[in-house]
Amino acid sequence: MPSLYFTPSRGHFIIYKIYLPDGTKKRKTKYFKTKTLAQEALYDIQKIEESTRKRELTKDLLIYALNYRFINNNEYQAFISDLGTGGRELKEYTKDYEIYSETNCSPYTHDCNLYKMNIVLSYFGATDVADITETQIERYKSYRLGQGRAASTVNHELNVLRKMLDFALTGGMIKINPARRIPTVPDKQVRYPRALQKKERKVFLKAIKNNKHLCHGQLYNIVVTLLLTGMRRSELLSLTWNDVDLKRKLIYIKGKPSATIGKMRTIEIHKKLYPILMKMSPKEGYIFKADKDVITKSVRKCVREADLPPEITLHSLRHSFISYLIESRKASIKEVQELAGHSKISTTQRYMHIVEAKKGLIDMIDF
């Protein structure tokens, strides 16, 4: 019978047994970060132990046990062979991918990854990973492009498939990852960041003021903050009063929680943003307590009311901040990169199309 234990040095853990198909049994230990997590898992582990002892283990319970690391890959292979089932279907790697995405990506990117994963699974989910071929993947590409999906969208979905098949490769279920041999779809569409023009900015801010009751009355402050700091939505919503130094007029932005972009950057508080922050209270905890989707929908509503092009989105406020810096010609491309929090200078260089050639430079060439 599985039992829950606790020691100061090892924390909370469950000791249990699994009974292998060859008649042997193995003593196992599973550690947990909290007592609550251990208690929640105890029932499931009891069910797994009893099922292996009675030889009543089902494939669904077996997959669950593997996904939550109650058994390892070798034990899984032994049980799956005994059950007489084939290999593993792609959908059985859902948990592996979810853990990978949540650990390595920002919350917003993680949500996008899960959405893409579900699209991939709707096509490949019930397919045995050993049966997924390069030909099938090429057909998937054609199928998605035929639905009118952009090249970048299909490429993102292929990245999800590649990673899920990587887990199958690591687990010994396939010898090669066919998705790694598939080239990305050429993206011929040139996308320039869409910033607000001066006239657009005026009518947009007027619409924002007319709807200042949205986002619990915070919409105007949110929009102005994004325009004058260039923060991403996720950065804005994670901003606390501890990140703001009103005396020195500085904001410390944590950036994306990833290894390449995770370093903090510092932005000066604009003279028009300073009085807004000074008037806000109480000055503790998160500065903006609003739902991310509500903010996006509120901005979209104001864009419609201002009769602005639909390609203007919440992220256009960040594009505007970066574009204004470049147009000013007072900041170097490297300084703009640092203020924007771009990990690669090539991302910042995408904004250079807005800068007109300086007049008179060509005439300076003397033969």
Residue pairs with C-beta under 8 A, 6 or more apart in sequence:
1 46
1 49
2 14
2 15
2 16
2 17
2 42
2 45
2 46
2 49
3 14
3 15
3 16
4 12
4 13
4 14
4 38
4 39
4 42
5 12
5 13
5 14
5 15
6 12
6 13
6 35
10 31
11 31
11 32
11 33
12 31
12 32
12 33
12 34
12 35
12 37
12 38
13 29
13 30
13 31
13 32
13 38
14 29
14 30
14 32
14 38
14 41
14 42
14 45
15 27
15 28
15 29
16 27
16 28
16 30
16 45
16 46
16 48
16 49
17 25
17 26
17 27
17 28
17 49
17 53
18 25
18 26
18 28
18 48
18 49
18 52
18 71
18 75
19 25
19 49
19 52
19 53
19 55
20 26
20 52
20 75
20 78
20 79
21 55
21 78
21 79
21 81
21 82
22 78
26 75
28 70
28 71
30 41
30 45
30 69
30 70
32 38
32 41
41 68
41 70
44 64
44 68
44 70
45 70
47 61
48 57
48 61
48 65
48 70
48 71
50 56
51 57
51 58
51 61
52 79
57 79
57 83
59 80
59 83
59 85
62 71
62 76
62 79
62 80
62 83
63 88
63 92
64 70
65 71
65 76
66 72
66 73
66 76
66 92
67 92
67 94
67 95
67 96
68 95
71 79
73 171
73 172
76 171
77 172
80 87
80 88
86 128
86 130
87 128
87 129
87 130
87 173
88 128
88 129
88 168
88 171
88 173
89 125
89 126
89 127
89 128
89 129
90 120
90 121
90 124
90 125
90 126
90 127
90 129
90 132
90 164
90 165
90 168
91 121
91 125
91 126
93 129
93 164
93 167
93 168
94 117
94 121
96 164
96 167
97 113
97 117
97 160
97 163
97 164
97 167
98 114
98 117
100 163
101 109
101 110
101 113
101 114
101 117
102 110
104 258
105 113
105 258
106 234
106 256
106 257
106 258
107 234
108 233
108 234
108 292
112 156
113 160
116 156
116 157
116 160
117 160
117 164
119 157
120 157
120 160
120 161
120 164
123 140
123 143
124 132
124 136
124 140
124 161
127 136
129 165
129 168
129 173
129 174
130 173
130 174
132 165
132 178
132 179
133 178
134 178
134 181
134 182
137 158
137 161
137 178
137 179
137 182
138 182
140 161
141 154
141 158
141 182
141 185
144 153
144 154
144 157
145 151
145 154
145 185
150 187
150 189
151 184
151 185
151 186
151 187
151 188
151 189
152 187
154 185
155 184
155 185
155 187
158 179
158 182
158 184
158 185
161 179
162 177
162 179
162 180
165 174
165 177
165 178
165 179
165 180
166 177
168 174
168 177
169 175
169 176
169 177
192 350
192 353
193 316
193 319
193 322
193 323
193 350
193 351
194 309
194 311
194 312
194 313
194 316
194 319
195 316
195 319
195 320
195 322
195 323
195 324
195 354
196 204
196 312
196 316
196 317
196 320
200 306
200 308
200 312
201 227
201 320
203 306
203 307
203 308
204 302
204 303
204 306
204 308
204 312
205 220
205 223
206 306
207 302
207 303
207 305
207 306
208 219
208 220
208 223
208 302
209 220
210 302
210 305
211 219
211 298
211 301
211 302
211 305
212 219
212 220
213 219
214 294
214 298
214 301
215 222
215 288
215 290
215 294
215 295
215 298
216 289
216 290
218 288
218 289
218 290
219 295
219 298
219 299
219 302
221 276
221 280
221 288
222 236
222 288
222 290
222 295
223 299
223 317
224 272
224 273
224 276
225 231
225 236
225 273
225 276
225 288
226 233
226 236
226 314
226 317
226 318
226 321
227 317
227 320
227 321
228 270
228 272
228 273
228 321
229 251
229 253
229 267
229 270
229 273
229 321
230 267
230 318
230 321
230 322
230 325
230 339
230 340
230 341
231 239
231 253
231 267
231 318
232 256
232 315
232 318
232 341
233 292
233 295
233 296
233 314
233 315
234 256
234 292
235 253
235 254
235 255
235 256
235 341
236 288
237 286
237 288
237 290
237 292
238 254
238 286
239 251
239 253
239 286
239 287
239 288
240 285
240 286
240 287
241 283
241 284
241 285
241 287
243 251
243 252
243 253
243 254
244 250
244 251
244 252
244 269
244 277
244 287
245 251
245 252
246 269
246 274
246 277
246 278
249 268
249 269
249 274
250 266
250 267
250 268
250 269
251 266
251 267
251 268
251 269
252 264
252 265
252 266
253 264
253 265
253 266
253 267
253 341
254 262
254 264
255 261
255 262
255 263
255 264
255 265
255 341
256 262
256 341
260 343
261 341
261 342
261 343
265 338
265 339
265 341
267 339
269 277
277 287
280 287
295 314
296 313
296 314
299 313
299 314
299 317
300 313
300 314
303 310
303 312
303 313
304 310
318 340
319 351
321 340
322 336
322 339
322 340
322 348
322 351
323 351
323 354
325 331
325 335
325 336
325 339
326 333
326 336
326 351
326 352
326 354
326 355
327 354
327 355
329 355
331 339
333 345
333 348
333 349
333 352
334 345
336 348
336 351
337 345
337 347
337 348
340 347
340 348
342 348
